[in-house]
Amino acid sequence: MVSMIESMMDGMRAFLVDLEPGTFDLYHIASIVLLLGSIPFGFHFIRHGRIMQDTPTSKIRSVSQGFVELQGKARSIGGKPLRSPGKSQDCVWYDYKVEERGRSGSRDSWKTIIEDRSDNSFYVDDGSGVCAIDPSEAKLKPKTIETWQHDRYRCTEFRIDENEEIYCLGQFETEQGPSRDKVTKESIQAQLNSLKQNQQELLRQFDADGDGEIDIDEWNKAREAAKANAQKMVGDYYEPTQHHFLLKPFSNKYPFIVSCYGQDELTSRYRFYSIGSFIVFFISGALAITMTLIKFGN
């Protein structure tokens, strides 16, 4: 094994020594860039994989505010799914492009002539509630990817279909609707304002002494009547409306991911990516050191 590695190193050194100076410098710079960039990428994938494993899946109905993991079905808001531009499928999100084939020297090349990416929000529905997702800042990982060609055109469509299972990581926030007391007060004020604008009705209902004017006692009775009516309308079972949102986390250390792949598959991919990053680190490091010795050692 040692002799094989030594033989490979000797072969690499011989190859590098024979390079033109300009090509040698280009390879040297590229090896240093790969060396410096591979480590942050490797730790990035390790950290995000660990976050996925350490964050428990929560139910929307009972989840706390903050960074969460959700799992459920993708639903269109208002029950009106999008139609994907390429395949005309019901979906909640799509990314579509059309490329035209041309020539670049002796090879075919593809130039993008149409791009269309949905930025409409959609829901994740886990059976206990729904949470709106803004895809514009999320890292989306669709499972449905279709490519087809027609004459010199190539079309590619990425899609998250309606009712497809999705796995999400992000910052969970809830916007509360008005409280029972606020709704009651607003109803009381609206009724009193209406009476003020309709003096005949105000006098008909509350001018007890018939003098054509509303005194303070009569106005207080109007207020009590409006309060009783408001409380009846609001009822004892009024629940403030809640709107849940999944957003980009405040810290860049935490990911904002919407994926059609489950946690296990994603963490396996991230583990593979981190291993690949460290392999690149060692290879580029060996290459950079060897080239530095060749350049400055002679």
SULSULJO-V838447 format. One record per residue. PSI is psi in radians with two decimals (NA if undefined). OMEGA is omega in degrees with one decimal (none if undefined). NEAR is the number of other C-alpha atoms within 8 Angstrom. Layout:
BEGIN
PSI,OMEGA,NEAR
PSI,OMEGA,NEAR
END
This chain:
BEGIN
-0.77,-179.8,4
-0.75,-179.8,5
-0.59,179.4,6
-0.72,178.9,7
-0.73,178.6,8
-0.68,178.8,8
-0.71,178.8,8
-0.72,179.5,8
-0.72,178.0,8
-0.71,178.9,8
-0.71,178.8,8
-0.72,-179.9,8
-0.74,179.4,9
-0.70,178.6,8
-0.76,-176.8,8
-0.68,-178.8,9
-0.57,-176.8,7
-0.09,-178.4,6
2.63,172.5,8
2.62,-177.6,6
-0.75,-179.9,6
-0.74,178.3,6
-0.68,178.4,8
-0.81,-179.6,10
-0.65,179.1,8
-0.78,177.8,8
-0.68,-179.3,8
-0.84,179.3,12
-0.75,-179.4,8
-0.69,-179.7,8
-0.65,178.7,12
-0.73,178.3,11
-0.79,178.0,8
-0.69,179.5,11
-0.79,-177.0,14
-0.53,-176.2,9
-0.42,-174.1,8
-0.62,-178.5,12
-0.86,177.1,11
-0.69,178.7,8
-0.74,179.9,10
-0.82,180.0,14
-0.52,175.4,9
-0.84,-178.9,9
-0.65,177.3,12
-0.79,-177.4,11
-0.78,-179.4,8
-0.64,175.7,11
-0.71,178.8,12
-0.68,178.1,9
-0.75,179.0,9
-0.75,-177.6,11
-0.57,-174.2,9
-0.21,-178.2,6
2.02,-179.5,8
2.62,176.0,7
2.26,-176.9,8
2.77,172.3,10
2.38,-176.7,10
-0.64,-176.6,11
-0.57,-172.5,6
0.14,-175.0,6
2.56,175.9,8
2.79,177.4,5
2.49,178.7,9
-2.80,-178.4,7
2.22,-173.6,9
2.90,171.5,14
2.21,179.9,13
2.66,178.7,13
2.32,-179.5,13
-2.78,-179.1,11
2.51,176.0,13
2.19,-179.5,16
2.47,175.1,13
2.56,178.7,14
2.28,-178.7,9
0.14,179.6,4
0.40,-179.1,6
1.54,-178.6,6
2.72,174.4,11
2.80,171.2,10
2.10,-178.3,8
2.42,-173.7,12
-0.46,-177.4,6
-0.94,-174.9,8
-0.02,179.1,6
0.79,178.4,7
2.59,173.6,8
2.22,-177.6,10
2.98,175.8,14
-0.30,179.7,16
2.56,175.4,14
2.74,172.6,12
1.99,-169.3,11
2.40,175.1,14
2.64,176.8,12
2.26,179.3,12
2.57,177.9,12
2.33,-178.6,11
2.37,176.0,11
-2.89,-179.9,8
2.36,173.7,8
1.69,-173.5,7
-2.09,-179.0,4
0.10,-176.0,5
2.70,172.9,6
2.54,174.8,8
2.74,-178.1,8
2.26,179.7,8
2.21,179.4,8
2.19,-179.9,9
-0.34,177.6,8
2.31,173.3,8
2.32,-179.4,9
1.97,-178.0,7
2.21,-179.2,8
2.42,173.4,7
0.29,178.3,8
2.38,175.1,8
2.73,176.5,11
3.00,-177.4,13
2.64,157.6,13
2.22,-175.2,15
1.99,-178.5,13
0.24,179.2,12
-0.43,178.4,6
-0.23,-178.9,8
3.14,179.0,9
2.62,179.8,11
2.24,-178.2,12
2.45,179.6,12
2.25,173.0,11
1.94,-173.7,12
-0.12,-172.2,10
-0.50,-178.4,5
0.00,-177.3,7
2.69,170.6,10
1.85,-175.6,8
2.40,-179.1,8
1.42,-179.0,9
2.64,177.3,11
-0.55,-178.4,10
1.96,177.4,7
2.02,-177.4,9
2.36,178.5,7
2.34,177.7,8
2.77,-178.1,7
2.60,174.7,8
1.98,-174.4,6
-2.12,-177.3,4
0.25,-177.9,7
2.46,176.0,10
2.23,-178.1,12
2.43,177.5,12
2.28,-179.4,12
2.14,171.2,13
2.41,-173.7,12
2.54,162.8,14
1.97,-173.1,14
2.72,174.2,11
2.31,178.8,12
0.15,177.3,7
2.50,178.0,9
2.31,178.7,9
2.64,178.9,14
2.27,-170.9,15
2.47,171.9,11
2.30,179.6,13
-3.05,-179.3,15
2.07,-177.7,15
2.20,177.9,13
2.56,-179.3,10
2.30,174.9,9
2.03,-176.5,7
2.46,172.5,8
3.12,-178.2,8
2.56,179.2,8
2.95,178.4,8
-0.75,-179.4,10
-0.70,-179.6,6
-0.73,179.0,8
-0.70,179.2,10
-0.82,-180.0,12
-0.71,179.3,10
-0.65,178.2,8
-0.74,177.7,10
-0.84,-178.3,12
-0.69,179.6,8
-0.71,178.2,8
-0.73,179.7,9
-0.68,177.2,11
-0.67,178.5,8
-0.71,177.9,8
-0.66,178.4,10
-0.61,-179.2,8
-0.22,179.6,6
1.39,-174.6,8
-0.62,-179.6,8
-0.75,178.8,6
-0.66,178.6,8
-0.81,179.4,11
-0.69,-178.2,11
-0.69,-175.6,7
-0.58,-167.0,7
0.00,176.6,11
1.43,-173.1,13
-0.63,-177.6,6
-0.06,174.4,4
0.42,-179.2,6
0.08,178.0,5
0.18,178.5,6
2.71,178.8,7
1.94,178.1,9
-3.11,-173.8,6
-0.66,179.1,6
-0.72,-179.6,6
-0.65,177.8,11
-0.63,176.4,10
-0.64,176.3,8
-0.67,176.3,9
-0.70,179.2,10
-0.75,179.4,10
-0.67,178.8,8
-0.71,178.7,8
-0.65,179.7,12
-0.79,179.9,11
-0.70,-179.7,8
-0.70,179.6,8
-0.76,179.5,12
-0.62,178.5,9
-0.71,-178.6,7
-0.74,-179.0,6
-0.76,175.7,11
2.91,-178.7,7
-0.27,-174.0,4
0.28,179.0,5
2.29,176.1,7
2.24,178.0,6
2.41,177.7,9
2.56,178.6,7
2.36,176.3,8
2.10,-177.2,10
2.50,-179.2,11
2.48,172.3,11
2.08,-171.4,12
3.02,174.3,11
2.26,179.8,10
2.65,-178.9,11
-0.54,179.9,5
2.36,178.2,5
-0.16,178.0,6
-0.36,-177.0,4
2.40,-176.4,9
2.75,170.8,10
1.72,-171.3,14
2.36,169.2,12
1.96,-170.3,12
2.48,172.3,12
-0.01,173.4,12
2.50,-178.1,11
3.05,-176.9,9
-0.78,-176.4,9
-0.76,-178.5,6
-0.68,179.4,8
-0.79,-179.6,10
-0.62,176.2,12
-0.72,178.3,8
-0.77,-178.8,8
-0.63,176.6,12
-0.74,178.2,11
-0.76,179.6,8
-0.69,-178.8,10
-0.72,177.3,14
-0.76,178.2,9
-0.69,179.2,9
-0.72,-179.1,12
-0.55,174.6,11
-0.76,176.4,8
-0.67,179.3,11
-0.85,-177.2,13
-0.72,-179.5,9
-0.82,-179.5,8
-0.59,177.4,12
-0.80,178.3,11
-0.71,180.0,8
-0.76,-178.5,10
-0.74,179.9,12
-0.79,-179.6,8
-0.77,-179.1,9
-0.60,177.9,10
-0.73,177.8,10
-0.69,178.5,9
-0.73,-174.2,9
-0.73,-173.0,7
-0.11,-176.7,6
-0.30,-177.8,6
NA,none,5
END
